[in-house]
């Protein structure tokens, strides 16, 4: 034993489980009167918010909910969702945020698989929840949220959320986790093939990734954060905890509406927002007079899909500073960032946008990331060309998949988390995604990156959105198929698109098929490529 260990064992004085719940306690003590919540006409400070979270915890405890029990929520971006992120784990229970766009069968599977004992639900989702509950043998206790900003719909239960909170004690003595490895939340993957997998987060990872967000974005005290990102998605990338730690203001938005986003940015002097590239794209295509609402510094963190350089460039022209991050549900949301270098400011807008479209380097709170050969796990050459899979390891990787040890073992094989994303590593160590492992097109033995094709097509002046997938091809095995949405009042023919591609791409990369249509998307703005692949097969 080293002399540095003799008589120096960890104890309650110097070794305490990390938990993001501590952020709320501190903020409410230091800044009790500072604004915490803005939602329509609702205004609450941090003292009031802390009390409501403790009431929720107390009321749940009074109903017999405790450590290891699952509390599911089917909520849009409203104050009750923020309260659930603290109130549920305050009693050792696990928060399961449900994707509000899913159908009854998927919701029923998640409620059953996660063994939810309570479901807190907004009235907007009355019908799908009713149908989901009908599929369960042991339905959970349902609590109805009547959000004044919605103001319609049928109650999902006779038990009202505000009445339920009134059952609780605002001074409730909540429980610190006994172990930071204790589960804090359950997030289900999209389940595009088979049943979705339940990703389990722990208190330590949630705490660290919350700090990683702040460090990466250089967020100061009291940010004004607009909820354009669905809070159910990876627990809102851990921002319910990050913004709370910084005594910021949570500005809620039930659904993405570009005009309302611009209005709220100006009205409340919003400083930060997050979202998929589609959110930024919606802002770009607003009329110039609407975009003039942005008259102060605004920071946007974008992830969810590789953003085209054109989109990043157009957003920065509006005065919004873009930070590009990358992550997955299995790693608490974003864990890499395109960390900026001041010397890059001297580059042209197009050159800066191209650099910003890279996924970058690891967060300070992620211990390892590499692009490596799928078979050998040896890092690929840092030449920006050699493709490998992206692997990660560290304290912000999930505990594993709930009740699925085989899938967990497969994802963690050889001591790394296998992301399933293909990328390259540039000479400066910055990674850049080229495709999902399942999305890469192999045409005549050549690998074609759908992201590269999409990046080129996004620069066409008539194209609003585009997604490229593999289409079965008798001669080549697979060929690129581009699904395109044109801008309003713009027109382009298939031949014009092909000619445009011919000017910018090698011949074998040019899409063999072009379809003009609206793109199917998930609730987080990601294009549902599996749907497009089905369409392509049927062509």
Wavefront OBJ file of the C-alpha trace (Angstrom):
o trace
v 0.000 0.000 0.000
v 1.280 3.456 -0.897
v 1.798 6.020 1.845
v -0.768 8.122 -0.030
v -3.399 5.502 0.760
v -2.525 4.762 4.394
v -5.217 6.232 6.631
v -6.575 8.216 3.689
v -9.626 6.168 2.732
v -12.611 7.864 1.081
v -15.399 8.843 3.466
v -18.584 10.893 3.570
v -16.513 14.040 4.015
v -14.549 13.739 0.768
v -16.303 11.228 -1.485
v -19.919 11.869 -2.456
v -21.886 10.432 -5.371
v -22.067 12.858 -8.294
v -25.619 13.802 -9.273
v -27.137 16.660 -11.322
v -29.802 16.966 -8.625
v -27.250 18.990 -6.671
v -27.399 21.700 -9.345
v -31.015 22.527 -8.511
v -30.405 22.645 -4.769
v -27.481 25.041 -5.220
v -29.188 27.320 -7.741
v -32.330 27.619 -5.608
v -30.175 28.522 -2.591
v -27.952 31.050 -4.377
v -30.425 32.599 -6.843
v -33.896 31.935 -5.372
v -35.534 34.996 -6.941
v -33.899 34.696 -10.363
v -36.177 33.696 -13.267
v -36.218 29.970 -14.011
v -39.259 29.292 -16.189
v -40.977 31.160 -19.021
v -43.902 29.384 -20.629
v -46.597 31.507 -22.251
v -47.890 33.649 -19.376
v -46.263 31.417 -16.710
v -43.279 32.868 -14.855
v -41.524 31.047 -12.005
v -38.300 31.694 -10.136
v -35.787 29.119 -8.906
v -37.216 28.951 -5.390
v -40.669 28.125 -6.754
v -39.278 25.608 -9.241
v -37.307 23.798 -6.534
v -40.402 23.613 -4.353
v -42.470 22.134 -7.185
v -39.810 19.506 -7.912
v -39.779 18.503 -4.238
v -43.574 18.373 -4.217
v -43.488 16.022 -7.210
v -40.946 13.801 -5.464
v -42.993 13.828 -2.248
v -46.272 13.052 -4.030
v -44.703 10.152 -5.932
v -43.221 8.809 -2.711
v -46.640 9.075 -1.075
v -48.018 6.836 -3.815
v -45.430 4.180 -3.056
v -42.892 5.048 -5.774
v -39.250 4.651 -4.782
v -35.776 3.547 -5.744
v -35.586 1.639 -9.021
v -39.198 2.317 -10.030
v -39.849 3.744 -13.500
v -41.858 6.932 -13.988
v -42.695 7.554 -17.646
v -43.654 10.938 -19.089
v -45.361 11.752 -22.378
v -44.824 15.491 -22.452
v -43.838 18.231 -24.901
v -41.412 20.988 -23.880
v -43.316 22.356 -20.886
v -42.425 23.125 -17.237
v -43.732 19.750 -16.006
v -41.026 18.084 -18.098
v -38.311 20.090 -16.338
v -39.828 19.236 -12.958
v -39.823 15.529 -13.844
v -36.074 15.642 -14.563
v -35.504 16.487 -10.896
v -38.577 15.292 -8.994
v -38.455 11.701 -10.260
v -34.786 10.924 -9.443
v -35.094 12.760 -6.105
v -36.672 9.565 -4.727
v -34.319 7.200 -6.539
v -36.851 6.503 -9.292
v -35.902 6.414 -12.987
v -37.313 8.886 -15.514
v -38.440 7.450 -18.853
v -39.159 10.254 -21.345
v -41.308 8.947 -24.202
v -41.058 10.112 -27.801
v -44.290 12.051 -28.356
v -44.453 11.080 -32.051
v -44.608 7.314 -31.510
v -47.654 5.127 -32.130
v -49.638 3.240 -29.494
v -47.859 -0.086 -30.084
v -44.409 1.437 -29.551
v -45.543 3.351 -26.453
v -47.149 0.205 -25.021
v -43.932 -1.732 -25.582
v -41.868 0.892 -23.750
v -44.285 1.164 -20.822
v -44.329 -2.621 -20.491
v -40.618 -3.222 -21.049
v -39.643 -0.408 -18.660
v -42.253 -1.553 -16.113
v -43.541 1.988 -15.663
v -45.540 2.440 -12.459
v -46.581 6.020 -13.219
v -47.238 7.867 -16.491
v -47.428 11.666 -16.554
v -49.127 12.692 -19.808
v -50.106 15.874 -21.628
v -53.655 16.075 -23.016
v -52.404 16.441 -26.570
v -51.532 12.737 -26.516
v -54.806 11.499 -25.031
v -55.747 9.235 -27.943
v -52.425 7.459 -28.428
v -52.036 6.940 -24.673
v -55.567 5.582 -24.378
v -54.813 3.081 -27.149
v -51.429 2.179 -25.640
v -52.878 1.568 -22.179
v -55.492 -0.746 -23.687
v -52.642 -3.008 -24.827
v -51.198 -3.394 -21.304
v -52.122 -5.995 -18.711
v -50.886 -3.809 -15.852
v -51.288 -0.145 -16.853
v -49.502 2.472 -14.726
v -51.054 5.219 -12.636
v -51.815 8.023 -15.115
v -51.504 11.707 -14.209
v -53.069 14.285 -16.560
v -51.245 17.518 -17.446
v -53.539 20.316 -18.601
v -51.099 22.808 -20.114
v -52.693 26.251 -20.555
v -50.619 26.784 -23.724
v -52.475 23.836 -25.288
v -55.871 24.489 -23.748
v -57.768 21.684 -25.469
v -58.064 17.928 -25.652
v -59.507 15.348 -23.292
v -58.021 14.509 -19.936
v -55.889 11.378 -19.926
v -56.870 10.725 -16.313
v -59.070 12.025 -13.517
v -55.884 12.688 -11.547
v -54.724 16.211 -12.402
v -51.011 17.067 -12.259
v -51.478 20.237 -10.185
v -53.736 18.366 -7.764
v -51.146 15.607 -7.579
v -48.407 18.143 -6.759
v -50.632 19.488 -3.962
v -50.362 16.058 -2.307
v -46.631 16.664 -1.879
v -44.534 18.571 0.631
v -42.621 21.564 -0.878
v -39.953 21.051 1.809
v -39.605 17.307 1.155
v -36.218 15.869 2.162
v -35.183 14.210 -1.076
v -32.694 11.368 -1.395
v -29.129 11.756 -2.641
v -28.216 8.656 -4.688
v -26.368 6.045 -2.648
v -24.151 5.347 -5.638
v -23.487 7.559 -8.673
v -23.816 4.415 -10.831
v -27.494 4.380 -9.842
v -29.844 4.782 -12.819
v -31.298 8.257 -13.360
v -33.129 7.850 -16.668
v -34.232 5.435 -19.376
v -34.224 6.485 -23.041
v -35.423 4.247 -25.848
v -33.683 4.189 -29.208
v -35.726 4.857 -32.328
v -36.294 1.169 -33.029
v -36.203 1.409 -36.823
v -35.550 -2.343 -36.967
v -37.271 -4.517 -34.367
v -38.178 -3.319 -30.895
v -36.378 -0.238 -29.555
v -33.613 -0.727 -26.993
v -33.769 0.881 -23.564
v -30.652 2.972 -22.898
v -29.916 3.384 -19.181
v -28.167 6.539 -17.889
v -26.564 6.921 -14.445
v -26.232 9.966 -12.182
v -22.472 10.244 -12.776
v -22.810 10.394 -16.557
v -25.669 12.902 -16.408
v -23.637 15.126 -14.072
v -20.497 14.987 -16.207
v -22.172 15.511 -19.569
v -24.045 18.502 -18.129
v -20.679 20.014 -17.228
v -19.309 19.021 -20.628
v -22.076 21.027 -22.314
v -21.166 24.122 -20.329
v -17.423 23.752 -20.952
v -17.830 23.062 -24.655
v -20.151 26.000 -25.264
v -18.407 28.353 -22.800
v -21.819 29.104 -21.306
v -21.663 31.781 -18.649
v -24.031 32.309 -15.738
v -27.727 32.949 -16.403
v -28.084 31.883 -20.063
v -31.522 32.256 -21.626
v -32.136 28.866 -23.216
v -34.929 28.265 -25.743
v -36.264 24.701 -25.859
v -36.270 24.041 -29.614
v -34.806 20.573 -28.945
v -37.307 17.912 -27.759
v -36.720 17.378 -24.057
v -37.531 13.686 -24.440
v -34.531 13.219 -26.745
v -31.512 12.051 -24.673
v -33.004 14.001 -21.746
v -32.725 17.138 -23.849
v -28.983 16.448 -24.358
v -28.683 16.927 -20.557
v -29.588 20.632 -20.869
v -32.382 20.487 -18.239
v -29.505 19.942 -15.808
v -26.921 22.197 -17.538
v -29.138 25.298 -17.694
v -30.255 24.720 -14.116
v -26.640 24.475 -12.921
v -25.999 27.902 -14.453
v -29.153 29.473 -12.962
v -30.368 30.130 -16.483
v -33.856 30.671 -17.840
v -35.769 27.798 -19.452
v -37.949 29.260 -22.241
v -40.383 26.539 -23.302
v -41.771 25.827 -26.758
v -44.378 23.100 -27.240
v -43.565 22.552 -30.903
v -41.081 23.876 -33.427
v -42.530 26.911 -35.199
v -39.909 29.083 -36.950
v -41.915 32.289 -36.551
v -42.464 31.663 -32.842
v -38.786 30.796 -32.414
v -37.786 34.154 -33.873
v -40.393 35.949 -31.760
v -39.230 34.313 -28.529
v -35.572 34.982 -29.370
v -36.280 38.686 -29.587
v -38.846 38.942 -26.795
v -36.725 37.166 -24.175
v -33.240 37.887 -25.561
v -32.558 34.172 -25.975
v -28.835 33.409 -25.885
v -28.750 29.671 -26.621
v -30.773 27.012 -28.436
v -30.185 23.491 -29.736
v -31.603 21.335 -32.484
v -31.204 19.241 -35.586
v -30.194 20.891 -38.888
v -33.870 20.987 -39.913
v -34.523 23.599 -37.191
v -31.817 25.854 -38.613
v -33.063 25.183 -42.136
v -36.539 26.364 -41.129
v -35.096 29.651 -39.854
v -33.040 30.168 -43.017
v -36.137 29.956 -45.163
v -38.124 32.538 -43.225
v -38.712 35.937 -44.887
v -35.939 38.494 -44.406
v -38.160 40.753 -42.308
v -38.796 37.890 -39.860
v -35.100 37.038 -39.628
v -34.377 40.641 -38.682
v -35.697 39.713 -35.226
v -32.236 38.433 -34.354
v -30.607 41.630 -33.134
v -28.322 40.248 -30.394
v -25.776 37.398 -30.056
v -27.431 33.983 -30.387
v -25.665 30.630 -30.121
v -27.030 27.492 -31.780
v -25.769 24.003 -31.048
v -26.595 21.637 -33.883
v -26.472 17.850 -34.031
v -28.697 14.909 -34.878
v -27.458 14.669 -38.465
v -24.393 15.983 -40.235
v -25.358 19.566 -41.179
v -24.572 20.604 -44.740
v -21.950 23.345 -44.927
v -24.466 25.461 -46.897
v -26.933 25.395 -43.976
v -24.246 26.384 -41.455
v -23.086 29.237 -43.675
v -26.612 30.588 -44.177
v -27.380 30.484 -40.458
v -24.217 32.378 -39.590
v -25.201 35.052 -42.122
v -28.292 35.590 -39.939
v -26.074 36.361 -36.957
v -26.426 32.992 -35.231
v -23.131 31.439 -34.151
v -23.193 27.693 -34.831
v -21.452 25.073 -32.708
v -21.528 21.615 -34.255
v -21.604 18.634 -31.907
v -22.130 14.919 -32.347
v -23.341 12.086 -30.175
v -25.892 9.323 -29.767
v -28.584 8.268 -27.314
v -26.084 5.782 -25.853
v -23.694 8.581 -24.814
v -26.113 11.088 -23.194
v -26.419 13.145 -26.379
v -23.508 15.261 -27.659
v -19.972 14.167 -26.738
v -17.795 15.570 -29.545
v -17.536 19.155 -30.749
v -16.018 20.950 -33.705
v -13.788 22.968 -31.354
v -13.056 26.291 -33.018
v -9.633 27.870 -33.665
v -9.386 31.663 -33.804
v -7.176 31.562 -36.898
v -10.073 29.997 -38.790
v -11.990 33.281 -38.461
v -9.858 34.669 -41.307
v -11.203 32.061 -43.748
v -14.085 32.688 -46.132
v -17.617 31.927 -44.958
v -17.732 28.824 -47.158
v -14.390 27.572 -45.817
v -15.507 28.183 -42.228
v -18.791 26.392 -42.841
v -16.978 23.389 -44.325
v -14.787 23.148 -41.217
v -17.771 23.568 -38.914
v -19.593 20.690 -40.585
v -17.033 18.276 -39.084
v -17.901 16.407 -35.898
v -14.585 17.404 -34.333
v -12.922 16.231 -31.141
v -14.094 14.723 -27.865
v -15.737 16.693 -25.072
v -13.432 17.246 -22.065
v -15.782 14.844 -20.251
v -15.374 11.961 -22.722
v -12.238 9.903 -22.214
v -11.751 8.464 -25.682
v -12.891 8.655 -29.302
v -11.273 7.159 -32.389
v -11.929 6.244 -36.003
v -10.728 2.687 -36.451
v -10.874 -0.369 -38.669
v -14.097 -2.253 -37.946
v -12.373 -5.633 -37.746
v -9.050 -4.867 -36.031
v -9.992 -1.717 -34.038
v -6.702 -0.175 -35.119
v -6.976 3.608 -35.722
v -7.146 4.561 -39.403
v -4.694 6.950 -41.024
v -5.289 10.634 -40.223
v -5.614 11.522 -43.889
v -9.232 12.648 -44.090
v -9.884 9.847 -46.574
v -9.595 6.435 -44.940
v -13.016 5.391 -43.639
v -13.497 3.532 -40.359
v -16.071 3.206 -37.622
v -16.254 5.770 -34.817
v -15.629 4.261 -31.363
v -15.997 5.854 -27.918
v -15.298 5.133 -24.263
v -15.643 7.062 -21.036
v -17.846 8.043 -18.119
v -20.596 9.410 -20.357
v -21.285 6.115 -22.092
v -24.544 4.435 -20.993
v -24.737 1.727 -18.336
v -26.062 -0.501 -21.100
v -29.327 -1.672 -22.643
v -32.127 -2.563 -20.220
v -32.806 -6.322 -20.041
v -30.619 -6.892 -23.103
v -27.182 -8.181 -22.072
v -26.478 -9.550 -25.555
v -26.954 -6.154 -27.220
v -24.901 -4.481 -24.472
v -22.033 -6.942 -24.918
v -22.107 -6.446 -28.685
v -22.071 -2.638 -28.353
v -19.161 -2.773 -25.856
v -17.111 -5.458 -27.616
v -13.323 -5.063 -27.274
v -13.607 -2.335 -24.668
v -15.094 0.379 -26.903
v -18.632 1.555 -27.650
v -19.383 0.829 -31.303
v -21.351 3.798 -32.662
v -22.232 2.309 -36.050
v -21.182 5.613 -37.669
v -18.526 5.661 -40.375
v -16.087 8.538 -40.580
v -12.590 9.752 -41.361
v -9.942 11.402 -39.209
v -8.297 14.562 -40.545
v -4.593 15.362 -39.966
v -5.508 17.667 -37.056
v -7.368 14.832 -35.312
v -10.861 16.119 -36.121
v -13.319 13.396 -37.106
v -15.898 13.757 -39.850
v -18.838 11.433 -40.318
v -19.217 9.996 -43.790
v -22.245 7.802 -43.162
v -24.052 5.389 -40.943
v -22.708 1.872 -41.337
v -26.136 0.878 -42.637
v -26.409 3.886 -44.987
v -23.172 3.685 -46.972
v -23.813 2.911 -50.667
v -21.634 0.250 -52.268
v -21.950 0.692 -56.019
v -19.843 -1.496 -58.289
v -17.448 -2.098 -55.401
v -17.041 1.637 -54.690
v -18.083 3.172 -51.349
v -20.285 6.235 -51.800
v -21.007 8.541 -48.847
v -24.632 9.683 -48.828
v -23.558 12.656 -46.669
v -21.120 13.822 -49.349
v -23.864 13.673 -51.992
v -26.333 15.488 -49.753
v -23.771 18.210 -49.009
v -23.352 18.878 -52.736
v -27.079 18.831 -53.460
v -27.870 21.235 -50.603
v -25.852 23.874 -52.451
v -28.292 23.822 -55.371
v -30.317 27.060 -55.112
v -33.694 25.358 -55.658
v -33.277 22.579 -53.073
v -34.762 22.944 -49.596
v -34.070 19.440 -48.264
v -32.465 16.292 -49.618
v -31.741 12.766 -48.487
v -29.829 10.102 -50.409
v -30.210 6.345 -49.926
v -29.137 3.169 -51.695
v -31.465 1.768 -54.361
v -31.050 -1.854 -55.518
v -29.422 -1.908 -58.946
v -29.158 -5.013 -61.164
v -25.886 -3.876 -62.711
v -24.098 -2.083 -59.858
v -25.616 -3.809 -56.837
v -26.649 -0.444 -55.429
v -26.935 3.059 -56.847
v -27.631 6.461 -55.242
v -31.268 7.562 -55.073
v -31.924 11.196 -54.097
v -35.215 12.283 -52.500
v -35.550 16.059 -52.859
v -37.872 18.745 -51.511
v -37.750 21.985 -53.491
v -38.112 25.448 -52.007
v -41.448 27.166 -52.393
v -41.784 28.907 -55.762
v -38.632 27.147 -57.031
v -38.528 24.647 -59.875
v -35.978 22.137 -61.116
v -36.102 19.079 -63.335
v -34.471 15.718 -62.780
v -32.103 16.381 -65.663
v -31.062 19.765 -64.239
v -30.195 18.105 -60.929
v -28.165 15.417 -62.695
v -26.257 18.035 -64.701
v -25.552 19.963 -61.506
v -24.186 16.817 -59.854
v -22.038 16.083 -62.896
v -20.278 19.420 -62.361
v -19.427 18.614 -58.742
v -19.173 14.835 -58.369
v -17.364 11.867 -59.850
v -19.519 10.038 -62.384
v -20.135 6.936 -60.243
v -21.468 9.106 -57.393
v -24.170 10.866 -59.420
v -27.674 9.801 -58.283
v -29.201 7.408 -60.794
v -32.687 8.166 -59.483
v -34.201 11.464 -58.350
v -37.587 11.756 -56.637
v -39.235 15.075 -55.735
v -41.226 14.644 -52.503
v -41.582 15.687 -48.858
v -39.142 13.844 -46.610
v -40.433 11.659 -43.746
v -38.900 12.699 -40.416
v -38.677 11.674 -36.785
v -39.833 14.003 -34.029
v -36.259 15.221 -33.567
v -36.003 16.287 -37.212
v -33.957 13.372 -38.492
v -34.926 12.068 -41.908
v -36.272 8.516 -41.656
v -33.887 6.903 -44.103
v -35.294 3.461 -43.459
v -38.612 4.703 -44.897
v -36.820 6.128 -47.933
v -34.936 2.853 -48.410
v -38.287 1.047 -48.505
v -39.551 3.555 -51.065
v -36.421 3.088 -53.160
v -36.808 -0.696 -53.157
v -40.357 -0.365 -54.472
v -39.432 1.968 -57.328
l 1 2 3 4 5 6 7 8 9 10 11 12 13 14 15 16 17 18 19 20 21 22 23 24 25 26 27 28 29 30 31 32 33 34 35 36 37 38 39 40 41 42 43 44 45 46 47 48 49 50 51 52 53 54 55 56 57 58 59 60 61 62 63 64 65 66 67 68 69 70 71 72 73 74 75 76 77 78 79 80 81 82 83 84 85 86 87 88 89 90 91 92 93 94 95 96 97 98 99 100 101 102 103 104 105 106 107 108 109 110 111 112 113 114 115 116 117 118 119 120 121 122 123 124 125 126 127 128 129 130 131 132 133 134 135 136 137 138 139 140 141 142 143 144 145 146 147 148 149 150 151 152 153 154 155 156 157 158 159 160 161 162 163 164 165 166 167 168 169 170 171 172 173 174 175 176 177 178 179 180 181 182 183 184 185 186 187 188 189 190 191 192 193 194 195 196 197 198 199 200 201 202 203 204 205 206 207 208 209 210 211 212 213 214 215 216 217 218 219 220 221 222 223 224 225 226 227 228 229 230 231 232 233 234 235 236 237 238 239 240 241 242 243 244 245 246 247 248 249 250 251 252 253 254 255 256 257 258 259 260 261 262 263 264 265 266 267 268 269 270 271 272 273 274 275 276 277 278 279 280 281 282 283 284 285 286 287 288 289 290 291 292 293 294 295 296 297 298 299 300 301 302 303 304 305 306 307 308 309 310 311 312 313 314 315 316 317 318 319 320 321 322 323 324 325 326 327 328 329 330 331 332 333 334 335 336 337 338 339 340 341 342 343 344 345 346 347 348 349 350 351 352 353 354 355 356 357 358 359 360 361 362 363 364 365 366 367 368 369 370 371 372 373 374 375 376 377 378 379 380 381 382 383 384 385 386 387 388 389 390 391 392 393 394 395 396 397 398 399 400 401 402 403 404 405 406 407 408 409 410 411 412 413 414 415 416 417 418 419 420 421 422 423 424 425 426 427 428 429 430 431 432 433 434 435 436 437 438 439 440 441 442 443 444 445 446 447 448 449 450 451 452 453 454 455 456 457 458 459 460 461 462 463 464 465 466 467 468 469 470 471 472 473 474 475 476 477 478 479 480 481 482 483 484 485 486 487 488 489 490 491 492 493 494 495 496 497 498 499 500 501 502 503 504 505 506 507 508 509 510 511 512 513 514 515 516 517 518 519 520 521 522 523 524 525 526 527 528 529 530 531 532 533 534 535 536 537 538 539
